[in-house]
Amino acid sequence: MQDRDEQLLNYATARQAEQLRTWWSTGSIDAAAAAMGIHRSNFGRTLKAVQARAARKGYAPGHDMTHTVPDGFAIKGVSTYYNAEGKPTGQWVKTNQDAERQLELLREAVAALRDDVPRAAPIPAPPQAMTTSAAASMLCNLFTITDYHVGMLAWDKEGGADWDLRIAEDTLAAAMQHLVRTAPRARVAVVNQLGDFLHFDGLEAVTPTHRHVLDADSRFRKVIGAAIRILRGVIDAALATHDEVHVVMAEGNHDLASSAWLQQLFAALYENEPRVTVNDAALPYYVFQHGRVMLGFHHGHLKKNDGLPLHFAASYPAIWGETVKRYIHVGHRHHVEEKEHAGVKVVQHSTLAARDAHASRGGWHSDRQAIAITYHQDHGEVARCTVTPAMLSE
């Protein structure tokens, strides 16, 4: 019989806990299997899985590990010191953030707080003449913001232009006003926030995955406030000139966790605005259908451009089959690149943000710009407008 260790139940799912308790109470695997109506091999696999999860949290008494870590962290390493008799006399426990669990906890926290988010009052729809003409009713304007890096600090002597919270807020407000004025009148708008909207993802100014140190402007609380104000301004500008606004808050490699709360926050914020929908896809591959046109979105950090057409065809087969014009929009690389594949075009976007020290020292150059692309519901792309920071200073 397996020795009963009640502590393991702290690291088990409800189903795993039920299996372990049945095993312990019946006294044998065969009896437990008969009682639960499952094969006996399930119990050994369950025990190993629970023990492995417990060990990652620092609990493995058979190896003298009993110092556990809090939720959201994982054991990075354990050094145990033994005396001449082989008994442990000291232990050094090294921990690390459990990125996957931290993201899960953040999503749970945001979901719990959604009811407390003040809802935005509906904005009056634009005059009918702007969106109900025969031409406008068939059009969709796509406004793409990518790699905007709110919270980044850049110095003109290194990268050719300054960048901080104030500049980021002023630049995007002016850029969006320019684009909504110059783009054709359209019934539908897609606000495509394509990832890396925030430069860093928490109290420390480091990249979430590799923990590279970043040049940051201000504290994270101020960065959050600026990000929310900027995005509300962009969405409200689209609402003022379009009947319907679809919002994409894509995951980026700089804002893995923040993209989750941004998506949830804006879904709650515009819950009472019937003209706004927020894409709530859990995986970082998003899609919007406009008539016979498919618009796909992915930041570009997980899959290379050439692999995206097949991935979207497999992930969204119904939409793929209902459309004849298809476009997948990506960011991440900070420069423009477009390539046609069989049945789809992949459009890689540039950024309005200035270069930071890392990009400048690496010798990476790209034109700073943002574009609005207009799609006809049957014919695909029919117009394109561009804005650059230099245009905004004239």
FENQUI-V85998 format. One record per residue. N is the residue number from 1. PSI is psi in degrees with one decimal (* if undefined). D_LAST is the distance of its C-alpha to the last C-alpha in Angstrom with 1 decimal. Layout:
n: [N & N]
psi: [PSI & PSI]
d_last: [D_LAST & D_LAST]
This chain:
n: [1 & 2 & 3 & 4 & 5 & 6 & 7 & 8 & 9 & 10 & 11 & 12 & 13 & 14 & 15 & 16 & 17 & 18 & 19 & 20 & 21 & 22 & 23 & 24 & 25 & 26 & 27 & 28 & 29 & 30 & 31 & 32 & 33 & 34 & 35 & 36 & 37 & 38 & 39 & 40 & 41 & 42 & 43 & 44 & 45 & 46 & 47 & 48 & 49 & 50 & 51 & 52 & 53 & 54 & 55 & 56 & 57 & 58 & 59 & 60 & 61 & 62 & 63 & 64 & 65 & 66 & 67 & 68 & 69 & 70 & 71 & 72 & 73 & 74 & 75 & 76 & 77 & 78 & 79 & 80 & 81 & 82 & 83 & 84 & 85 & 86 & 87 & 88 & 89 & 90 & 91 & 92 & 93 & 94 & 95 & 96 & 97 & 98 & 99 & 100 & 101 & 102 & 103 & 104 & 105 & 106 & 107 & 108 & 109 & 110 & 111 & 112 & 113 & 114 & 115 & 116 & 117 & 118 & 119 & 120 & 121 & 122 & 123 & 124 & 125 & 126 & 127 & 128 & 129 & 130 & 131 & 132 & 133 & 134 & 135 & 136 & 137 & 138 & 139 & 140 & 141 & 142 & 143 & 144 & 145 & 146 & 147 & 148 & 149 & 150 & 151 & 152 & 153 & 154 & 155 & 156 & 157 & 158 & 159 & 160 & 161 & 162 & 163 & 164 & 165 & 166 & 167 & 168 & 169 & 170 & 171 & 172 & 173 & 174 & 175 & 176 & 177 & 178 & 179 & 180 & 181 & 182 & 183 & 184 & 185 & 186 & 187 & 188 & 189 & 190 & 191 & 192 & 193 & 194 & 195 & 196 & 197 & 198 & 199 & 200 & 201 & 202 & 203 & 204 & 205 & 206 & 207 & 208 & 209 & 210 & 211 & 212 & 213 & 214 & 215 & 216 & 217 & 218 & 219 & 220 & 221 & 222 & 223 & 224 & 225 & 226 & 227 & 228 & 229 & 230 & 231 & 232 & 233 & 234 & 235 & 236 & 237 & 238 & 239 & 240 & 241 & 242 & 243 & 244 & 245 & 246 & 247 & 248 & 249 & 250 & 251 & 252 & 253 & 254 & 255 & 256 & 257 & 258 & 259 & 260 & 261 & 262 & 263 & 264 & 265 & 266 & 267 & 268 & 269 & 270 & 271 & 272 & 273 & 274 & 275 & 276 & 277 & 278 & 279 & 280 & 281 & 282 & 283 & 284 & 285 & 286 & 287 & 288 & 289 & 290 & 291 & 292 & 293 & 294 & 295 & 296 & 297 & 298 & 299 & 300 & 301 & 302 & 303 & 304 & 305 & 306 & 307 & 308 & 309 & 310 & 311 & 312 & 313 & 314 & 315 & 316 & 317 & 318 & 319 & 320 & 321 & 322 & 323 & 324 & 325 & 326 & 327 & 328 & 329 & 330 & 331 & 332 & 333 & 334 & 335 & 336 & 337 & 338 & 339 & 340 & 341 & 342 & 343 & 344 & 345 & 346 & 347 & 348 & 349 & 350 & 351 & 352 & 353 & 354 & 355 & 356 & 357 & 358 & 359 & 360 & 361 & 362 & 363 & 364 & 365 & 366 & 367 & 368 & 369 & 370 & 371 & 372 & 373 & 374 & 375 & 376 & 377 & 378 & 379 & 380 & 381 & 382 & 383 & 384 & 385 & 386 & 387 & 388 & 389 & 390 & 391 & 392 & 393 & 394]
psi: [141.3 & 130.8 & 134.3 & 122.6 & 95.2 & -25.1 & -29.3 & -25.8 & -22.1 & -16.6 & 11.5 & 150.3 & 171.5 & -42.2 & -41.9 & -40.4 & -39.3 & -42.1 & -44.5 & -42.9 & -39.8 & -41.4 & -48.1 & -39.8 & -33.3 & -25.5 & -6.2 & 155.5 & -42.9 & -44.2 & -39.8 & -40.0 & -42.2 & -40.3 & -35.4 & -9.8 & 33.1 & 165.8 & 147.8 & -26.8 & -21.7 & -32.5 & -39.9 & -41.4 & -39.6 & -45.6 & -45.0 & -41.2 & -42.7 & -42.3 & -38.6 & -42.5 & -39.6 & -40.4 & -37.0 & -23.4 & -0.1 & 9.0 & 105.9 & 77.9 & -27.5 & -17.5 & 22.3 & 29.3 & 111.5 & 1.8 & 103.8 & 164.8 & 157.4 & 163.4 & 137.2 & -5.5 & 161.5 & 155.2 & 127.9 & -32.1 & 153.9 & 128.3 & 119.2 & 134.7 & 133.1 & 148.7 & -174.2 & -23.8 & 1.6 & 14.5 & 141.2 & 134.2 & -13.1 & 158.9 & 137.6 & 116.2 & 119.7 & 129.3 & 163.8 & 156.8 & 135.6 & 94.6 & -42.2 & -44.1 & -37.2 & -41.1 & -41.0 & -43.2 & -39.6 & -42.4 & -40.9 & -40.5 & -43.6 & -43.1 & -38.6 & -29.3 & -7.1 & -36.5 & -20.4 & -3.9 & 123.7 & 131.0 & 140.6 & 139.1 & 144.1 & 140.9 & 136.8 & 137.2 & 153.9 & 160.4 & 140.8 & -31.9 & -22.4 & -30.7 & -8.7 & 2.2 & 161.3 & -39.1 & -49.9 & -33.6 & -17.6 & 3.4 & 153.3 & 126.7 & 125.7 & 115.6 & 114.3 & 127.8 & 119.3 & 147.9 & 46.6 & -23.2 & 53.1 & 128.0 & -3.8 & 150.6 & 121.8 & 148.9 & 130.2 & -28.0 & -17.7 & -49.7 & -1.4 & -9.5 & 148.3 & 156.0 & 128.9 & -172.6 & -45.0 & -44.2 & -41.2 & -43.6 & -45.7 & -40.3 & -47.4 & -33.3 & -45.2 & -39.0 & -43.2 & -40.3 & -39.0 & -44.3 & -40.7 & -25.6 & -36.7 & -21.7 & 151.2 & 153.3 & 132.8 & 150.0 & -36.9 & 142.5 & 144.7 & 117.6 & 108.5 & 89.0 & 103.9 & 18.2 & 160.8 & 37.4 & -37.0 & 141.4 & -34.1 & 166.0 & 16.2 & -162.5 & -25.0 & 135.6 & 71.8 & 159.3 & 143.3 & -38.0 & -50.7 & -6.2 & 40.4 & 135.2 & 135.5 & 152.7 & 115.1 & 145.0 & 115.2 & -178.7 & 158.8 & -33.8 & -40.3 & -35.3 & -43.3 & -47.0 & -43.8 & -42.0 & -43.9 & -44.0 & -44.6 & -47.7 & -35.7 & -39.7 & -40.2 & -47.0 & -41.9 & -35.1 & -38.7 & -38.9 & -32.6 & -16.4 & 0.8 & 151.3 & -39.0 & 140.6 & 122.1 & 131.5 & 130.8 & 124.2 & 89.1 & 149.8 & 136.6 & 172.7 & -18.9 & -22.6 & 52.6 & -48.2 & -41.0 & -31.5 & -31.5 & -46.5 & -28.8 & -44.2 & -48.4 & -41.4 & -47.3 & -27.0 & -40.5 & -41.0 & -41.4 & 23.9 & -32.7 & 5.5 & 101.1 & -13.5 & 0.4 & 133.5 & 142.8 & 125.6 & 122.5 & 24.9 & 133.9 & -31.4 & 150.7 & 41.7 & 113.2 & 154.6 & 148.3 & 133.9 & 126.9 & 95.2 & -121.0 & 22.9 & 130.5 & 129.0 & 117.9 & 153.5 & 134.0 & 137.4 & -38.9 & 3.4 & -17.7 & -26.2 & 136.4 & 157.2 & -41.6 & -20.8 & -7.0 & -40.0 & -49.5 & -37.0 & -43.7 & -36.1 & -39.4 & -33.6 & -31.9 & 62.3 & -35.0 & -47.4 & -39.5 & -42.6 & -25.0 & -5.4 & 155.9 & -17.9 & 127.7 & 138.1 & 134.2 & 125.5 & 132.0 & 162.0 & -125.9 & -41.6 & -2.8 & 11.2 & 163.6 & 136.4 & 132.7 & 137.6 & 133.8 & 133.3 & 178.8 & 105.6 & 3.1 & 148.3 & 133.1 & 121.9 & 115.6 & 129.1 & 151.3 & -178.1 & 153.1 & -17.7 & 153.5 & 166.9 & 137.9 & -178.0 & -38.5 & -46.8 & -37.7 & -45.6 & -29.1 & -7.9 & 27.0 & 127.9 & 143.9 & 150.8 & 135.1 & 122.4 & 163.9 & 149.8 & 153.1 & 124.4 & 132.3 & 129.1 & 131.6 & 142.2 & -17.7 & -34.3 & -2.8 & -148.5 & 130.3 & -11.7 & 159.9 & 133.5 & 143.5 & 142.5 & 141.7 & 158.4 & -34.5 & -36.8 & -32.2 & -17.6 & -2.9 & *]
d_last: [80.3 & 76.8 & 76.8 & 75.2 & 72.0 & 70.4 & 67.4 & 66.2 & 65.7 & 62.7 & 60.9 & 62.2 & 60.9 & 63.0 & 64.7 & 65.3 & 66.8 & 69.1 & 70.3 & 71.0 & 72.9 & 75.0 & 75.8 & 76.8 & 78.8 & 80.7 & 81.4 & 80.7 & 78.1 & 80.5 & 81.2 & 77.5 & 76.7 & 79.4 & 78.3 & 74.7 & 75.5 & 73.3 & 74.1 & 75.3 & 72.7 & 69.9 & 71.2 & 71.0 & 67.4 & 66.5 & 68.0 & 66.2 & 62.8 & 63.3 & 64.6 & 61.6 & 59.2 & 61.2 & 61.1 & 57.3 & 57.4 & 60.1 & 63.3 & 65.9 & 69.1 & 71.0 & 68.7 & 68.8 & 65.3 & 65.3 & 62.1 & 59.6 & 55.8 & 53.9 & 52.2 & 48.9 & 50.3 & 52.5 & 55.0 & 53.7 & 57.0 & 60.3 & 62.5 & 66.0 & 68.5 & 72.2 & 75.3 & 78.4 & 79.8 & 76.7 & 75.4 & 71.7 & 71.1 & 67.4 & 64.2 & 60.6 & 58.3 & 54.8 & 52.4 & 49.1 & 46.7 & 47.8 & 44.3 & 45.7 & 47.7 & 44.9 & 42.6 & 45.6 & 46.1 & 42.5 & 42.6 & 45.8 & 44.4 & 41.4 & 43.7 & 45.9 & 43.1 & 41.6 & 43.8 & 42.4 & 38.7 & 37.7 & 36.8 & 33.6 & 34.5 & 33.8 & 30.6 & 31.3 & 30.8 & 28.3 & 29.8 & 32.2 & 30.7 & 27.6 & 29.8 & 33.3 & 32.9 & 34.8 & 31.7 & 29.9 & 33.2 & 33.4 & 29.9 & 28.6 & 25.0 & 24.8 & 21.9 & 22.4 & 21.5 & 23.4 & 24.0 & 21.6 & 23.8 & 23.4 & 25.2 & 24.4 & 23.6 & 21.8 & 21.3 & 18.8 & 21.7 & 23.4 & 20.9 & 17.8 & 15.9 & 17.2 & 18.3 & 20.3 & 21.2 & 18.5 & 15.7 & 17.4 & 17.7 & 14.3 & 12.8 & 15.4 & 15.3 & 11.7 & 12.5 & 15.7 & 14.5 & 12.3 & 15.5 & 18.0 & 16.3 & 16.1 & 19.4 & 22.6 & 24.7 & 27.2 & 30.1 & 29.7 & 27.0 & 27.5 & 25.5 & 26.3 & 26.0 & 27.4 & 28.6 & 27.8 & 25.7 & 27.4 & 27.6 & 31.2 & 33.9 & 36.0 & 36.8 & 36.8 & 33.6 & 35.2 & 35.0 & 37.6 & 39.7 & 39.8 & 38.8 & 36.4 & 35.0 & 31.2 & 28.6 & 28.1 & 26.2 & 28.5 & 31.5 & 32.1 & 32.6 & 29.1 & 27.7 & 29.6 & 28.4 & 24.7 & 25.4 & 27.2 & 24.6 & 21.8 & 24.0 & 25.3 & 21.8 & 21.3 & 24.8 & 24.5 & 21.4 & 23.4 & 26.4 & 24.7 & 24.2 & 27.1 & 30.8 & 31.5 & 29.6 & 31.1 & 30.0 & 30.6 & 30.7 & 31.6 & 33.5 & 31.9 & 33.7 & 31.8 & 32.5 & 35.9 & 37.2 & 34.0 & 33.4 & 36.8 & 36.2 & 32.7 & 34.4 & 37.3 & 35.2 & 32.9 & 36.0 & 37.6 & 34.7 & 34.2 & 38.0 & 38.3 & 35.3 & 37.1 & 33.9 & 32.9 & 34.8 & 34.3 & 35.6 & 38.5 & 39.6 & 41.3 & 40.8 & 37.3 & 37.4 & 36.0 & 36.2 & 35.2 & 36.8 & 35.2 & 38.1 & 39.1 & 36.0 & 36.1 & 33.1 & 34.1 & 32.3 & 33.1 & 31.2 & 32.9 & 34.7 & 38.2 & 38.5 & 37.2 & 35.4 & 38.5 & 40.6 & 38.5 & 39.7 & 43.4 & 42.7 & 40.9 & 43.6 & 46.2 & 44.5 & 43.6 & 46.3 & 46.4 & 42.7 & 42.8 & 45.7 & 44.2 & 41.0 & 40.5 & 36.8 & 35.9 & 32.8 & 32.7 & 29.4 & 29.3 & 27.1 & 28.5 & 27.8 & 24.0 & 23.7 & 23.9 & 27.4 & 29.1 & 32.8 & 35.2 & 38.6 & 41.5 & 40.4 & 37.1 & 33.7 & 32.3 & 28.5 & 27.2 & 23.6 & 21.1 & 19.5 & 16.1 & 17.9 & 17.9 & 21.1 & 23.9 & 26.6 & 28.9 & 26.5 & 25.5 & 29.2 & 30.2 & 27.9 & 26.2 & 22.9 & 20.9 & 17.4 & 15.7 & 15.2 & 16.7 & 18.2 & 20.0 & 23.2 & 25.3 & 29.0 & 31.7 & 34.9 & 37.0 & 34.9 & 32.5 & 28.9 & 27.7 & 23.9 & 21.0 & 17.3 & 15.0 & 11.9 & 10.7 & 9.3 & 6.8 & 5.6 & 5.6 & 3.8 & 0.0]
